[in-house]
Amino acid sequence: MRILRWLSVFFLLLVVAAAAAVAWVQTPAGACVVSRWVTRQIQASAPKTRVDLETLKPRWPLSLAAGRAVWSDAGGRPILTLAPFRVALNRDGWEGEGQVTRLDLAALDHAAARGEWKSDGFLHGPVRFRGRGGEIQDIDLDLQSDQPGGNLNSEVLERLVEMMPPDDTRAVLLKALGAKAVFHFNIGKVGFTTQDGNYVLSLILDGDHLLDLTVRVPRDSLKLLKETHLWK
């Protein structure tokens, strides 16, 4: 799940930046230095992308607030915008929360999948996550689409449906998705959480058809999914 991995790396690097924060980050020069550092780190997983942090404010106890965090592609097109965003350290590790004001599916598709997802549209909603050390342990992402909706490669949705237990519902969905190369949705809702050692993806798309599915993937199976080419 390259796209989910990229998002996790992005959130994790914001946490590391918060841990290193001191008073000087409140200045434009300080925010610029922190932004360049986060950009260098994320480029290892997401080449040619960059991160810009604005209005950084260290808080007590051990937290950092940002008025805005923008992750952009090589051409400067924003992929993901968080406003506001906050990260705090605690005895158990760290936690963060923010408001996704704009997730550009077309920009994310171009940067992460070279346009193979054939996706467009915009999503917004809250995100929360907790972690320890250099690992995100729990994430709660709840996004919904902006009007007028968007599009997504039907093949991607077919891969998700194929991960569901075999039954009549799965058969009907696969037949419907196979009728069109691109699925159009007027309303979209995406939820992504961690539960009992699983990643749980819930997806509701209302457009060409009503697609409502929940997929549970064990955390340790992501390597297997990549090796079997279910995800790129």
Backbone as a ProteinNet text record, in pm:
[ID]
protein_1_A
[PRIMARY]
MRILRWLSVFFLLLVVAAAAAVAWVQTPAGACVVSRWVTRQIQASAPKTRVDLETLKPRWPLSLAAGRAVWSDAGGRPILTLAPFRVALNRDGWEGEGQVTRLDLAALDHAAARGEWKSDGFLHGPVRFRGRGGEIQDIDLDLQSDQPGGNLNSEVLERLVEMMPPDDTRAVLLKALGAKAVFHFNIGKVGFTTQDGNYVLSLILDGDHLLDLTVRVPRDSLKLLKETHLWK
[TERTIARY]
83.8	0	87.8	146.5	243.8	183.9	61	-0.1	-19.7	-69.5	-86.6	48.2	150.5	284.2	337.7	315	360.2	293.3	162.7	91.8	145	173.6	227.8	363.8	450.1	582.4	567.4	473.8	451.5	414.3	317.4	275.3	388.4	463.7	572.2	680.2	715	818.7	775.3	646.6	597	614.8	597.3	618.6	763.9	857.1	1000.2	1037.8	981.9	1009.7	963.3	848.8	796.6	888.3	944.4	1032.1	1157.7	1201.3	1322.5	1294.5	1169.9	1132.6	1187.3	1232	1272.5	1211.9	1238.5	1169.5	1191.4	1308.4	1338	1248	1179.1	1094.6	974	948.9	836.7	865.3	991.2	1027	1010.9	988.8	982	1107	1224.4	1349.3	1352.4	1306.5	1302.4	1207.8	1090.6	993.5	1049.6	1127.3	1187.6	1290.3	1372.9	1474.2	1408.1	1305.7	1234.7	1168.2	1110.1	1045.1	1144.9	1264.4	1367.1	1411.6	1423.3	1465	1359.7	1231.2	1124.1	1120.3	1141.7	1141.6	1250.6	1370.6	1480.6	1447.6	1384	1352.3	1243.4	1140.5	1028.5	1064.9	1165.6	1203.5	1263.7	1305.9	1355.6	1244.1	1121.2	1006.6	920.5	917.1	835	922.2	999.3	1094.5	1026.7	1101.7	1061	940.4	903.4	796.9	859.8	782.4	834	726.2	771.3	681.5	710.9	606.7	619.4	533.4	598.2	528.7	518.6	403.5	380.9	331.7	371.7	326.1	345.1	470.8	503.2	506.1	446.2	441.2	461.9	579.2	600.2	505.9	451.7	361.9	414.5	363.7	397.4	271.8	280.3	403	439.4	559.5	623.2	531.3	485.9	403	436.5	394.9	418.7	291.7	250.7	133.1	177.5	114.2	142.4	12.5	17.9	-101.6	-140.2	-35.9	-61.9	59.3	32.9	137.8	93.7	181.1	146.1	249.8	201.9	286.1	258.4	360.9	343.4	425.2	384.7	458.6	572.3	639.6	757.7	726.1	603.9	565.6	508.1	509.8	455.2	305.6	243.8	99.9	72.8	-9.1	-35.1	-103.2	-46.5	-107.5	-198.3	-143.7	-215.9	-192.6	-301.1	-291.3	-358.5	-284.4	-336.3	-341	-454.9	-466.2	-583.9	-555.4	-423.5	-372.7	-256.1	-193.8	-121.1	-128.6	-63.9	-3.8	117.3	185.6	229.6	209.6	248.4	321.9	423.8	496.2	439.7	435.3	387.2	466.1	428.5	504.1	497.8	390.2	372.1	426.8	475.8	527.1	488.1	403	358.7	221.8	156.3	26.3	10.4	-68.6	-90.1	-232.7	-276.2	-408.5	-409.4	-495.1	-504.3	-629.2	-651.2	-765.3	-714.4	-747.8	-714.8	-813.6	-766.6	-855.9	-863.9	-761	-762.2	-664.3	-716.2	-635.5	-671.4	-577.6	-599.4	-568.2	-673	-653.2	-573.6	-592.8	-518.1	-369.2	-336.4	-196.2	-131.9	-205.6	-154	-132.6	-225.9	-215.2	-91.6	-71.3	42.9	175.4	182.5	308	337.6	233.7	255.5	236.1	149.4	116.1	131.8	194.9	219.5	90.9	-17.2	-143.7	-219.7	-169.7	-234	-369.5	-391.4	-519.1	-630.2	-592	-689.1	-789.8	-738.2	-825.4	-823.8	-933.5	-942.4	-1052.3	-1055.4	-1148	-1071	-1143.5	-1080.6	-1151.2	-1071.4	-1123.7	-1086	-1165.6	-1132.9	-1185.4	-1128.1	-1173.5	-1061.7	-1092.2	-993.4	-902.4	-782.8	-689.8	-627.7	-616.3	-550.8	-460.7	-348.4	-259.9	-175.8	-131.3	-44.1	70.8	185.2	298.4	401.7	502.9	614.9	742.1	843.4	967.6	943.4	992.9	978.2	866	764.5	656.7	520.4	431.9	293.7	219.4	159.7	92.4	-58.2	-118.5	-262.6	-290.3	-384.5	-423.6	-573.9	-631.4	-775.5	-797.6	-830.7	-850.8	-995.8	-1065.7	-1207.2	-1231.4	-1229.9	-1238.3	-1366.3	-1412.9	-1525.8	-1497.4	-1564.7	-1533.5	-1600.8	-1538.3	-1599.4	-1685.7	-1780.6	-1860.5	-1776.1	-1790.3	-1894.5	-1853.9	-1763.2	-1720.2	-1591.5	-1577.2	-1453.6	-1458.3	-1339.5	-1327.8	-1212.4	-1223.4	-1120.2	-1118	-997.5	-980.9	-1057.4	-1144.3	-1223	-1134.4	-1017.7	-927.7	-880.8	-858.3	-817.4	-928.3	-1052	-1164	-1184.5	-1160.1	-1171.8	-1072	-951.5	-851.5	-898.6	-965.2	-1018.4	-1130.7	-1221.6	-1334.2	-1285.5	-1180.7	-1127.5	-1069.9	-1042.6	-992.4	-1104.8	-1229.5	-1345.1	-1368.3	-1435.8	-1468.4	-1558.9	-1537.2	-1620.7	-1767.1	-1854.9	-1998.4	-2070.8	-2202.8	-2281.3	-2255.7	-2237.8	-2214.2	-2087	-1980.8	-1855	-1870.7	-1942.9	-1962.2	-2036.8	-2139.9	-2216.9	-2131.4	-2050.8	-1965.4	-1861.5	-1799.6	-1699.2	-1759.8	-1880.8	-1948.3	-1978.6	-2025.1	-2057.8	-1933.8	-1825.5	-1702.7	-1638.3	-1654.9	-1594.6	-1659.4	-1774.8	-1846.5	-1787	-1710.6	-1653.2	-1507.9	-1425.8	-1284	-1261.9	-1347.4	-1334.8	-1467.9	-1460	-1577.9	-1595.1	-1712.3	-1741.4	-1824.1	-1787.1	-1865	-1904.5	-2028.2	-2076.3	-2046.9	-2055.4	-2029.1	-1929.9	-1827.7	-1728.8	-1690.8	-1675.2	-1631	-1525.2	-1414	-1303.4	-1264.9	-1262.3	-1216.9	-1100.2	-1000	-883.8	-841.2	-844.3	-810.4	-724.3	-669.9	-600.6	-680.4	-708.4	-787.4	-732.6	-693.3	-651.2	-547.7	-447.1	-341.9	-375.7	-489.5	-530.8	-541.2	-517.3	-558.1	-700.3	-788.8	-928.4	-962.6	-993.7	-1031.3	-1180.4	-1252.9	-1395.2	-1414.8	-1492.9	-1509.7	-1655.1	-1709.8	-1844.6	-1836.8	-1876.5	-1880.5	-2020.1	-2083.1	-2216.7	-2207.9	-2225.3	-2214.1	-2267.1	-2175.6	-2218.7	-2293.2	-2246.9	-2313.8	-2294	-2364.6	-2340.8	-2242.8	-2123.8	-2018.8	-1992.6	-2015.9	-1997.6	-1920.8	-1794.8	-1714.6	-1620.1	-1584.4	-1487.9	-1384.5	-1258.2	-1149.3	-1056.6	-1025.9	-931.5	-804.3	-691.9	-562.9	-467.4	-414.9	-315.2	-194.7	-142.7	-29.3	89.3	114.9	232.3	210.7	93.5	66.9	95	131.4	155	267.7	372.2	481.8	431.9	344.1	289.9	206.2	126	43.2	129.4	240.6	329.9	394.4	436.7	503.4	410.4	279.8	183.8	122.9	175.1	135.7	-10.4	-70.1	-204	-198.3	-85.7	-66.1	71.4	84.1	211.5	269.4
-119	0	124.6	154.4	263	395.3	424.3	552.4	565.5	459.2	462.6	473.8	406.4	415.8	557.3	623.7	761.9	853.3	836.3	920.1	897	770.5	739.7	804.1	798.5	862.4	1012.1	1072.4	1217	1255.1	1183.6	1214.2	1189	1082	1048.9	1155.2	1208.5	1310.6	1439.9	1470.4	1587.4	1569.3	1446.1	1416.5	1438	1388.3	1404	1551.3	1627.6	1771.2	1836.4	1791.8	1848.3	1816.3	1695.2	1654.6	1740.7	1792	1873	2022.8	2060.1	2201.2	2278.7	2401.6	2496.2	2631.2	2731.4	2858.9	2920.7	2898.3	2965.8	2921.1	2807.2	2761.9	2853.2	2940.6	3033.3	3140.9	3156.3	3255.6	3195.6	3279.3	3227.9	3150.5	3198.7	3129.5	2991	2982.5	2853.4	2756.6	2803.9	2718.8	2669.8	2755.1	2718.3	2606.8	2618.3	2516.5	2382.5	2383.6	2260.4	2200.5	2285.2	2237.2	2168.4	2226.9	2167	2032.5	2022.7	1896	1788.4	1820.7	1723.3	1683.5	1779.5	1750.8	1650.1	1669	1576.5	1435.3	1424.7	1292	1223.3	1296.1	1233.4	1198.1	1266	1236.5	1097.6	1036.2	899.5	802.7	832.7	748.8	808.1	939.3	1008.9	1107.1	1057.5	1144.1	1263.8	1373.3	1496.1	1565.3	1527	1598.7	1687.4	1778.3	1868.3	1898.8	1943.7	1979.2	2121.8	2201.2	2337.9	2352.7	2393.7	2416.5	2565.2	2607	2749.1	2771.6	2886.4	2931.2	2823.5	2785.5	2685.4	2749.8	2681.3	2732.9	2619.4	2613.2	2513.5	2540.6	2433.6	2445.1	2359.7	2387.1	2305.3	2233.3	2103.6	2023.5	1954.6	1978.8	1909.3	1884.9	1992.8	1979.4	2090.8	2070	2167	2181.1	2306.1	2334.4	2403.9	2367.9	2432.1	2486.7	2612.1	2669.5	2598.4	2550.8	2477.3	2392.7	2273	2185.7	2144.2	2167.6	2139	2043.6	1934.4	1838	1853.7	1887.5	1920.9	1828.4	1819.3	1736.8	1816.7	1757.8	1820.1	1953.6	1969.9	2093.9	2197.1	2167.6	2260.4	2248.2	2146.6	2125.3	2059.2	2118.2	2058.8	1923	1823.3	1690.5	1683.9	1725.5	1717.5	1844.8	1902	2021.6	1994.7	2017.6	2005.7	2144.4	2181.2	2312.4	2309.8	2314.5	2316.2	2174.5	2169	2040.4	2051.5	1944.4	1947.9	1811.8	1813.3	1691.5	1710.5	1607.3	1614.5	1487.7	1501.8	1388.5	1355.9	1226.2	1185.2	1064.1	1008.6	896.8	771.9	755.6	636.4	650.8	769.4	791.9	929.2	934.2	1061.5	1045.3	1156.2	1155.7	1284.2	1277.1	1393.4	1397.1	1514.8	1530.7	1653.7	1649.9	1762.8	1753.7	1856.7	1862.5	1863.6	1758.2	1754.9	1846.4	1962.1	2054.4	2024.5	1952.1	1920.5	1807.7	1695.7	1586.7	1572.6	1607.4	1607.3	1467.1	1393	1256.1	1249.4	1345.3	1346.1	1369.5	1462.9	1491.1	1372.9	1308.4	1191.8	1076.1	1057.7	954.2	976	1099.1	1130.9	1108.1	1148.1	1137.4	994.4	919	787.2	672.4	689.4	577.9	612.2	727.1	769.6	774.3	810	826	697.7	583.3	455.7	440.7	516	506.8	581.4	669.2	748.4	817.3	868.1	926.8	1078.6	1137.9	1282.1	1309.9	1432.6	1470.4	1514	1564.4	1616.3	1560.5	1534.7	1482.2	1575.4	1572.6	1649.8	1576.1	1607.4	1546.3	1536.5	1485.8	1479.6	1357.5	1369.7	1258.8	1263.1	1145	1132.5	1009.9	1016.2	901.4	902.6	783	765.2	673.8	691.1	607	604.4	525.2	513.7	501.3	580.4	577.6	619	540.3	573	497.9	454.4	375.1	430.7	443.4	478.5	352.6	352.9	234.1	237	353.3	365.9	489.1	475.1	587.5	585.2	701.4	715.1	827	787.4	880.8	871.8	984.8	985.8	1099.4	1064.9	1166.3	1151.2	1262.4	1260	1352.7	1325.5	1396.4	1532.5	1622.4	1750.9	1733.5	1820.9	1821.6	1873.8	1819.3	1726.4	1579.7	1537.5	1399.1	1378	1260.9	1232.6	1099.3	1048.3	924.3	840.4	709.5	617.4	496.4	449.6	332.9	214.2	152	39.1	-78.1	-91.4	-201.9	-193.3	-71.3	-53	-100	-63.8	-105.3	-256.2	-314.4	-460.2	-530.7	-474.6	-534.7	-533.9	-424.7	-417.2	-518.4	-525.7	-618.5	-762.6	-795.3	-930.9	-971.4	-873	-902.2	-933.1	-916.1	-950.1	-1101	-1158.1	-1301.1	-1333.2	-1446.8	-1483.8	-1498.5	-1425.1	-1437.7	-1371.5	-1370.2	-1312.9	-1163.9	-1095	-950.6	-919.8	-993.9	-971.2	-997.2	-1101.5	-1135.1	-1024.5	-969	-861.5	-737.4	-703.2	-585	-599.9	-716.5	-738.8	-728.7	-779.6	-771.3	-626.9	-549.8	-409.6	-327.5	-352.3	-276.8	-312.8	-437.5	-480	-419.5	-356.5	-299.6	-167.3	-99.6	30	37.7	101.9	115.2	213.5	316.2	419.1	431	429	441.1	587.3	643.8	781.7	780.2	866.6	878.3	1024.2	1041.4	1174.4	1203.1	1097.5	1107.9	998.7	1035.3	937.6	956.9	845.3	849	740.7	779.4	686.9	688.9	572.1	559.2	462.3	494.9	406.3	407	288.6	278.7	154.8	145.7	24.8	-36.1	-166.5	-236.8	-377.7	-409	-545.2	-602.6	-523.2	-571	-569.8	-511.3	-503.7	-358.9	-337.1	-212.8	-234.4	-141.6	-154	-36.8	-68.4	31.9	20.3	128.2	132.4	234.6	197.2	280.4	280.5	400.2	416.3	511.4	462.7	543.9	534.5	646.8	650.1	726.2	653.8	716.3	624.9	568.5	472.1	355.8	316.7	217.1	260.6	196.2	217.6	111.1	155.2	63.5	87.5	-14.1	-4.8	-128.2	-109.9	-226.5	-194.2	-299.6	-290.7	-400	-361.7	-456.6	-452.3	-570	-582.2	-649.8	-584.1	-635.1	-641.7	-761.3	-769.2	-681.9	-615.3	-525.4	-596.1	-720.2	-790.6	-847	-824.4	-877.5	-776.1	-652.3	-551.3	-590.8	-655.1	-700.6	-804.7	-894.7	-997.3	-935.5	-834.6	-768.1	-706.1	-646.3	-585.2	-691.1	-802.5	-906.2	-973.4	-981	-1044.2	-943.8	-817.9	-714.1	-671.1	-697.1	-644.7	-494.8	-446.5	-301.3	-266.7	-143.5	-100.8	10.7
0	0	0	-113.9	-120.9	-76.8	-119.3	-85.9	64.8	129.5	274.8	344.9	287.6	347.2	337.6	224.1	208.3	309.7	329	425.6	566.4	600	732.7	752.6	649.9	658.9	677.1	605.4	615.7	758.8	817.6	954.1	1053	1033.3	1125.3	1126.5	1010.8	1003.5	1070.5	1065.1	1137.1	1287.3	1334.4	1476.5	1514.8	1433.3	1462.3	1465.6	1373	1371.6	1500.3	1551.2	1676.3	1793.2	1794.3	1903.7	1910.8	1796	1791.3	1801.9	1826.4	1822.5	1941.5	1914.7	2016.8	1979.9	2059.7	2041.5	1903.7	1845.2	1718.6	1604.3	1618.6	1507.8	1488.8	1586.1	1571.4	1467.1	1432.1	1331.6	1192.1	1090.4	952.9	912.7	957.3	924.5	988.6	1113.1	1181.8	1113.2	1075.2	1005.5	873.1	806.6	678.5	696.7	802.4	829.7	861.3	947.2	982.4	858.3	774.6	651.9	560.3	546.9	460.5	515.1	648.4	709.1	685.2	708.8	686	538.7	449.2	305.8	269.2	323.9	293.5	340	456	508.5	426.8	389.8	319.4	176.5	119.2	-18.5	-34	75.9	68.7	30.9	72.7	40	-70.1	-77.4	-177.2	-253.7	-352.3	-425.1	-491	-494.2	-562.4	-499.8	-379.1	-309.5	-202.3	-147.8	-45.1	57	175	284.3	328.8	345.8	396.3	520.7	629.5	756.1	782.9	830.9	855.2	997.6	1054.8	1186.1	1292	1315.1	1416.4	1555	1651.2	1788.6	1887.7	1950.7	2056.4	2173.3	2230.9	2345.3	2459.4	2576.6	2692.7	2736.9	2767.8	2776.8	2645.6	2598.5	2487.2	2367.9	2307.7	2188.5	2090	1967	1861.7	1779.8	1760.9	1678.3	1551.2	1439.9	1311.9	1255.5	1210.8	1151.3	1023.6	951.2	828.4	790.7	737.7	684.2	544.6	445.6	306	246.8	191.8	121.7	-27.1	-105.9	-248	-336.8	-464.1	-560	-622.2	-720.9	-780.6	-846.3	-896.5	-961.8	-867.4	-736.8	-639.1	-618.4	-675.9	-660	-525.5	-439.4	-307.8	-319.1	-251.6	-243.8	-121.4	-7.5	119.6	199.4	251.3	334.4	467.9	575.8	712	774.1	828.7	893.5	991.1	1121.2	1185.8	1208.9	1275.2	1303	1437.1	1519.5	1651	1681.9	1739.2	1782.4	1926.8	2008.9	2149.6	2190.3	2276.1	2331.7	2468.6	2503.3	2635	2682.5	2798.3	2855.3	2768	2694	2611.7	2470.6	2435.6	2301.3	2251	2149.6	2095.7	2030.7	2011.7	1946.3	1866.8	1763.3	1679	1627.6	1588.9	1531.2	1441.9	1344.4	1253.6	1169	1092.5	1002.3	859.4	784.6	642.7	571.3	528.2	459.2	310.7	259.4	117.2	86.6	39.4	-12.2	-159.5	-247	-390.8	-444.6	-481.7	-527.5	-657.5	-746.1	-871.8	-846.3	-757.6	-725.4	-654.5	-563.7	-493.5	-590.4	-681.7	-783.7	-870.4	-912.3	-1000.1	-927.3	-798.8	-724.7	-681	-641	-582.8	-679.8	-780	-869.1	-1016.4	-1044.5	-1182.9	-1265.6	-1200.6	-1271.2	-1296.9	-1247.6	-1275.3	-1206.6	-1099.7	-1029.4	-1104.1	-1197.1	-1273.9	-1181.6	-1070.7	-969.4	-974.5	-935.1	-914.9	-814.5	-767.6	-662	-538.9	-439.8	-318.5	-194.9	-91.7	34	148.6	254.9	374.5	497.3	613.5	737.6	839.4	958.9	1066.8	1058	1114.8	1127	1265.9	1326.4	1457.2	1452.8	1524.3	1526.5	1652.8	1691.2	1806.9	1767.5	1834.5	1802.1	1912.4	1889.7	1983.3	1900.9	1935.4	1860.2	1715.8	1622.5	1481.1	1413.1	1488.5	1429.2	1468.1	1369.2	1395.2	1437.1	1555.9	1607.3	1582.2	1591.4	1570.7	1486	1394.7	1310.6	1291.9	1287.4	1268.5	1167.2	1045.4	935	890.5	886.2	850.6	750.3	622	517.6	436.5	383.2	291.4	174.3	63.3	-60.5	-65.4	-140.8	-173	-297.6	-313.6	-436.3	-552.6	-673	-719.6	-717.7	-632	-629.4	-705.9	-768.8	-840.7	-911.9	-946.9	-1022.8	-968.4	-991.7	-946.6	-1039.2	-1068.8	-1153.8	-1094.6	-1173.4	-1124.3	-1083.8	-1147.4	-1113.7	-969.2	-920.6	-781.6	-687.4	-719.6	-636.8	-643	-759.1	-772.9	-680.7	-669.5	-580.7	-436	-396.5	-260.8	-240.6	-335.9	-324	-318.4	-393.4	-394.2	-259.2	-173	-39	58.8	15.5	97.5	93.6	196	193.8	74.9	9.2	-106.1	-66.2	-131.8	-110.1	-226.6	-220.9	-330.4	-347	-233.7	-239.8	-316.9	-288.8	-358.8	-508.1	-542.7	-683.9	-757.4	-693	-754.9	-775.2	-673.5	-682.8	-793.1	-802.4	-905.4	-1044.5	-1060.5	-1190.4	-1226.6	-1129.4	-1154.7	-1186.6	-1113.2	-1135.4	-1269	-1310.7	-1435.8	-1558.5	-1540.6	-1654.9	-1701.3	-1614.2	-1648.7	-1606.3	-1688.7	-1655.9	-1540.8	-1534.8	-1431.4	-1356.5	-1225.6	-1140	-1100.2	-1128.6	-1087.3	-960.3	-864.6	-741.4	-718.4	-674.8	-636	-489.5	-409.3	-265.4	-227.3	-155.1	-112	33.4	104.8	244.1	263.8	326.3	348.2	495.6	555	693.2	699.4	778.8	792.1	937.6	1000.7	1143	1166.4	1288	1331.4	1445.3	1433.7	1534	1553.9	1675.9	1710.9	1613.7	1582.5	1494.7	1347.2	1311.5	1171.5	1125.6	997.5	933.7	883.4	914.5	872.3	780.9	655.9	557.5	529.8	551.5	518.1	406.9	308.1	189	144.9	129.8	77.3	-41.4	-157.5	-278.5	-338.4	-359.7	-418.7	-550.1	-661.5	-792.8	-899.8	-981.9	-1082.5	-1017.9	-899.5	-816.1	-671.7	-580.9	-438.4	-392.3	-356	-312.1	-163.2	-82.9	62.2	106.5	144.3	181.9	296.8	368.2	477	457.6	459.4	437.9	558.6	612.5	723.2	673.8	700	653.7	772.5	807.3	914.9	882.8	983.2	960.2	896.5	937.8	885.8	746.8	687.2	553.7	443.9	479.6	377.1	283.4	336.4	251.4	151.7	198.5	110.2	-0.8	33.2	-67.9	-176	-136	-233.7	-322.6	-260.6	-337.4	-436.7	-404.7	-494.7	-591.1	-587.4	-682.5	-667.9	-550.5	-527.9	-510.8	-457.7	-442.6	-495.2	-546.3	-602	-516.3
[MASK]
++++++++++++++++++++++++++++++++++++++++++++++++++++++++++++++++++++++++++++++++++++++++++++++++++++++++++++++++++++++++++++++++++++++++++++++++++++++++++++++++++++++++++++++++++++++++++++++++++++++++++++++++++++++++++++++++++++++++

